[in-house]
Amino acid sequence: MTTSPSAPSSPRVPAATAAATDIATDIAIDTTGMSEGKKRALEQSETARDAVELPSFAAGLFVGRFDWGMISPFPAQSAADRTAGQEFITKLEAFAKANIDGDDIDRDGVIPPFVIDGLREIGALGIKIPKEYGGLGLHQVDYTRAAMLLGSICASTTALVSAHQSIGVPTPIKLFGTKEQKDRFLPRCARGELTGFALTEEDAGSDPARLHTHAAPTADGKGYVINGRKLWCTNGSRAKMLVIVAKTPPVEVGGRKRDQISAFVVEADSPGLKIAHVSQFMGHRAMANVIITLENVFVPKENLIWGEGRGLKIALTTLNTGRLTLPAAAVGVTKRCLAIVRRWAASREQWGGPIGHHAAIADKIGRMAADVFAMEAMTLLTSGLVDRGDADIRLEAAMCKMWGTETTWRIVNDTLQIRGGRGYETAESLAQRGEAAIPVERFVRDARITTVFEGSSEILRLFLAREALDPHLRVAGGALDKRLPMGKRLGVAMKAGLHYATKYPMWLLPAGAPAGVPPQLAGHLAYAARTSRRLTRALLHAMARHSTALEGEQVLLGRLMDVGAEVFAIASACAYAQHLALGDAKDGADAIVLADHFCREARVRIDRSFRGISHNEDASLRALSVEVLAGRFTLLERDLPVI
């Protein structure tokens, strides 16, 4: 998305309608047997979902559509945009090399003021803010490249920049703010007044229905009074402004009350807003992440973003592109890991030769190189789609974050393994005894959280599953909905049968490679197209087998979502390699080799996931878990000291 609405009427982010019918019924999700808490959680999340109005390459994979034309030619920047972005990246690189010491920041737990001031001066805190508001006016690809650069140096500094402009005040105001709000807030953000985002609470992580923070309208209608407590607010102790998400008074829909979640810009120095605790973490030690309490904090009505009841939609939409910062930073750190491993494994000799020549180490290094290439391809492709503005990138961004961060964790773990004891030893300790201060230990600590925050891998698999099933639920979901009269259910079943009678045979047909692709990659793309059709069939079979219980089959759905992510990674790697091959001949040849090796490995993982659908121990493991939770098998906890 390259443009943002001046008022909250963007066709890409349609306004919520208070007069909507029960959302669960509307989408044919059967809530029979659900607890009230689960129904409320479903209602909140479904109300916040975007209507699908733009095509999505990744979404097409779950309906048997491998639309190569959407991503090829690769969505690269124009020469002019690349030049403008490179000017900033060059400044950022020079500044970072001279001023940002990731080890010092990690040890002290503080980003020095001169670093933050320097980032302000070069515009790094207003990369995507339009020039008319004082920002650099650059694109998502430029922002992604900046995150890659910073991610290779210091995770805490990357978090500062990302929390400020990916999920802090700039993006929600740019996308949803009125002209008056943009004029008032965006210049402050561009000047480098740091911001943050406060959604999570002790009882409300991925379940927004459990939010306790409330914003009550004042009697005079001039604003709201907010009370509550927010957990894990990055930049919280540095911020001048925060986006606070809170419940506002419920509305009546369909004869019953529905909670509303709204978002506000709150000045950090507002009376009643206090920092209750500065959190300390395994990594990201200078993240300035805090717990915030709000006690009768007044917020003028002019600070409400986009109207009451739209706060969760704002949060989720903001996260769509905000999530790309994490895989981008992951590309930076994994590239650094690859460079570390390459030098070490080529020079470290054991048992008669360099350790990189031993098969066990070579296997890790080869996979690492191929995966880094694919990760970069996925992230740049999705960023390019954002800038092109003609695609819905929700699924692509989620796949980049889920697949990229899980792959990063494996890569930094393998880097530690290859470095051995030196990987486990801190950079400071290495330096003190005269060795190179290589911060693998810091990378491991910093990387561990990336599969958790801004959507854990488990939550993202459920998000992907919900979106993947949506077109099928709209066709056939009513046939499974016990709340509907039997006659209507039979009617839906007949229509669905006719629909799939024409579609299903097409998903059984073989698929060929797109025209014009490098011959080394043609077979992989044909496989990806076939796999999309196989994946669609597997989804339909799962719906038929499990009916309304499918939402509880999270391990099964996770396997299918993994297949989708791997197919997207194959397509991205091939598209990126083809793009590079059209430029520099050597880079292009190398890229094709890397893409080929990546696709070979991905195909093995995909086949393993499909086998796991029918050959698994899911049911027995779930039964064992139930008994563990019930208190059985406490023999495993015996002989421990009482804690």
KALINUR-V611133 format. One record per run of one state. SS is the DSSP state (H for helix, E for strand, - for the rest). FROM is the first residue (numbers start at 1). TO is the last residue. If there is no record, write none. Layout:
ss = {SS SS}
from = {FROM FROM}
to = {TO TO}
//
This chain:
ss = {- H - H - H - H - H - H - H - H - H - H - H - H - E - E - E - H - E - E - E - E - E - E H E - H - H - E - E H - H - H - H - H - H - H - H - H - H - H - H - H -}
from = {1 23 27 36 48 57 64 68 71 79 100 102 109 113 122 131 134 140 152 155 166 169 177 179 191 195 199 201 202 204 205 208 211 214 218 223 234 241 254 256 268 273 279 290 301 304 305 311 323 324 348 349 351 353 355 358 359 389 394 420 421 425 427 433 440 452 457 481 486 509 519 553 554 582 585 615 618 630 634 638}
to = {22 26 35 47 56 63 67 70 78 99 101 108 112 121 130 133 139 151 154 165 168 176 178 190 194 198 200 201 203 204 207 210 213 217 222 233 240 253 255 267 272 278 289 300 303 304 310 322 323 347 348 350 352 354 357 358 388 393 419 420 424 426 432 439 451 456 480 485 508 518 552 553 581 584 614 617 629 633 637 643}
//
